[in-house]
Amino acid sequence: MLRKLVIITGTFNPVTKAHIKLALLAIEVIQGATVIYVPAKDAFLKSWKHMEDDDILSERERIDMLSMAVEPYGFFYDTCEINVTVPGDTYNTLHYLAKKYEADITEVYYIFGSDKLTELKKWYKSDLLLREFKFLVVRRTHDEVEAIINKDKFLSNSKEHFKILHGEEFFRDISATRVRQAIREGKFSEIRELVPKEVCYYLESRCQK
C-alpha cells in the first residue's frame, strides 16, 4: 500500500514547538500520513532569508536538533536539500520524496502559510505542482483562506487540492526569530517555552561552551 506523506520544509533555525504542532495538526487531518521535515541549506538562509552569519545555526546543528525534536513523535527528517540531492525547489523536492518513501504523488501534502498562496503561481513548475500535489494551508494573521483561493483563478481551478489547517492561534507567539533573540540575551526560561525540551537542552549546552 502506498504511503501518504505530509512534507514540512523550512530553515528550522532552530526547530520550535510550532513546527511540531504543525505536524500534529496535519496528521489529524491526513490520518495515517508519514510526516517528513526537510531543512534548507545554509545558503538559502543567507540568500533568501537575508540572515547574518551570527544568526544562522549550522546545518549540522539544525539537523541534530530536528532529529531530537521529531523522533519522539515518529516523524522523520530528510536532508535531500542540504545534500543537494535535489535542487531545492518545492516541485522537485516533493517528487523526490514521493519516490523515496513510496507514496503516490496524489497523496503528498505540502504545508505552507496562507501568506504564500498568492505567490504560488510564481514557483517553479507551479502549474504542475498545483495539479499533482495537495496542500495544507496554515492561516496567517487574519487571512480569509477560502476567499483568497476563490478570488484567484490559478488557485481556484485546483481548489479541491487545498485543505485548511486550523489552530493558527498556537503559532502567533512562537517563532525561531524569538528563540534566536532569547539565545542572544541568555533568556533560557523563554527558550523553554518556545522549543521542545530536547532542543532547549541542546541550546543550553551550546551556549555554555
C-alpha positions in Angstrom: 0.0 0.0 0.0 1.4 3.4 -1.0 2.1 5.9 1.8 0.5 9.3 2.4 3.1 12.0 3.0 3.0 15.3 4.8 6.0 17.5 3.9 7.2 20.4 6.0 10.1 22.4 4.6 11.9 25.3 6.4 15.0 26.6 7.9 14.3 25.2 11.4 16.8 27.7 12.7 16.0 26.3 15.3 13.0 23.9 15.2 10.3 25.2 17.6 7.2 23.8 19.3 5.2 25.4 16.4 6.9 23.1 13.9 5.9 20.1 15.9 2.4 21.4 16.4 2.1 21.7 12.6 2.7 18.0 12.1 0.3 17.0 14.9 -2.5 19.1 13.4 -1.7 17.7 9.9 -2.0 14.0 11.0 -5.4 14.8 12.5 -6.5 15.8 9.0 -4.5 13.3 7.0 -4.8 10.2 9.1 -2.0 7.6 8.7 0.3 10.0 7.0 4.1 9.9 7.4 5.5 13.3 8.3 8.8 14.4 6.8 10.7 17.6 7.7 13.1 19.0 5.1 15.7 21.5 6.3 17.1 24.1 3.9 20.7 24.7 3.1 22.7 27.5 4.9 22.9 29.3 1.5 19.1 29.6 1.5 19.1 31.3 4.9 21.6 33.9 3.5 20.3 34.4 0.0 16.5 34.2 0.6 16.1 35.0 4.3 19.0 37.5 4.3 20.2 36.3 7.7 23.6 37.3 9.1 26.1 34.5 9.8 25.7 35.1 13.6 22.0 34.4 13.3 22.5 31.0 11.4 22.8 27.8 13.3 24.9 25.4 11.2 23.4 22.7 9.0 24.8 20.1 11.4 23.2 21.8 14.4 19.9 22.3 12.8 19.8 18.6 11.7 20.8 17.4 15.2 18.1 19.5 16.8 15.5 18.5 14.3 16.3 14.8 14.9 15.9 15.2 18.6 12.6 17.1 18.2 10.8 14.9 15.7 11.8 11.3 16.5 9.8 11.0 19.8 6.7 11.5 17.6 7.6 9.0 15.0 8.2 11.8 12.4 11.1 11.8 10.0 13.5 14.3 8.5 15.3 14.2 5.2 18.4 16.1 4.2 17.9 16.0 0.4 18.1 19.8 0.0 21.1 20.2 2.3 22.9 17.4 0.5 21.8 18.9 -2.9 20.2 15.6 -3.9 17.5 17.9 -5.2 18.0 21.5 -6.4 15.8 23.0 -3.7 12.6 23.9 -5.4 9.4 22.5 -4.0 8.3 20.6 -7.1 11.5 18.5 -7.3 11.7 18.0 -3.6 8.1 16.6 -3.4 8.7 14.3 -6.4 11.9 13.0 -4.9 10.3 12.3 -1.5 7.3 10.7 -3.1 9.6 8.2 -4.9 11.9 7.6 -1.9 9.1 7.0 0.6 6.9 5.1 -1.9 4.0 7.5 -2.0 1.5 8.2 -4.7 2.1 11.9 -5.6 -1.7 12.5 -5.3 -1.3 11.6 -1.6 1.6 14.0 -1.0 0.6 17.1 1.1 2.8 20.2 1.4 2.3 22.5 4.4 2.7 26.3 3.9 1.2 29.5 5.3 -1.7 31.4 3.7 0.7 34.3 3.2 2.3 32.3 0.4 -0.9 31.5 -1.5 -0.7 34.4 -4.0 3.0 33.7 -4.6 2.3 30.1 -5.6 1.9 30.9 -9.3 5.5 32.2 -9.4 7.0 29.0 -8.0 8.9 26.6 -10.3 6.6 24.5 -12.4 3.7 25.9 -10.4 1.0 24.6 -12.8 2.3 21.0 -12.4 2.9 21.5 -8.7 -0.7 22.5 -8.1 -2.1 19.8 -10.4 -0.1 16.9 -9.0 0.2 17.6 -5.2 -2.1 18.7 -2.4 -1.6 21.5 0.1 -2.3 22.0 3.8 -2.7 25.8 4.4 -2.0 27.4 7.7 -4.0 30.6 8.2 -1.8 33.6 8.9 -2.9 36.7 10.8 -6.5 37.4 9.6 -6.3 35.8 6.1 -9.6 34.5 4.8 -8.1 31.5 3.1 -11.1 30.3 1.2 -11.7 33.8 -0.2 -8.1 34.1 -1.3 -8.4 30.8 -3.2 -11.7 31.6 -4.8 -10.7 35.1 -6.0 -7.5 33.8 -7.7 -8.2 31.9 -10.9 -4.9 30.0 -10.8 -5.7 28.7 -7.3 -9.5 28.3 -7.7 -9.0 26.0 -10.7 -7.5 23.5 -8.2 -9.2 24.4 -5.0 -10.0 20.8 -4.2 -6.3 20.4 -3.7 -6.3 22.7 -0.6 -7.2 21.9 2.9 -7.1 24.5 5.8 -5.2 23.6 9.0 -6.9 25.2 11.9 -5.2 26.1 15.2 -3.4 29.2 14.0 -3.6 30.8 17.4 -0.9 28.4 18.6 1.6 29.9 16.2 1.2 33.6 16.8 3.7 33.9 19.6 6.1 31.2 18.7 8.9 31.8 16.2 12.5 30.9 15.5 13.3 34.6 15.5 12.1 34.9 19.1 14.3 31.9 20.0 17.4 33.4 18.4 16.8 36.7 20.2 16.4 34.8 23.5 19.6 32.9 22.9 21.5 36.2 22.3 20.1 37.6 25.6 20.6 34.3 27.5 16.9 34.1 28.4 16.7 30.3 28.8 13.4 30.4 30.6 11.9 32.0 27.5 13.6 29.4 25.2 12.0 26.6 27.2 8.6 28.0 26.3 9.4 28.1 22.6 11.2 24.9 21.7 10.9 21.2 22.6 12.8 20.2 25.7 15.4 18.2 23.9 16.2 21.3 21.8 16.4 23.5 24.8 18.9 21.2 26.5 21.0 21.3 23.2 20.9 25.1 23.0 21.8 25.5 26.7 24.8 23.2 26.3 25.8 25.0 23.1 25.8 28.4 24.8 27.8 27.1 27.8 30.7 26.1 25.5 
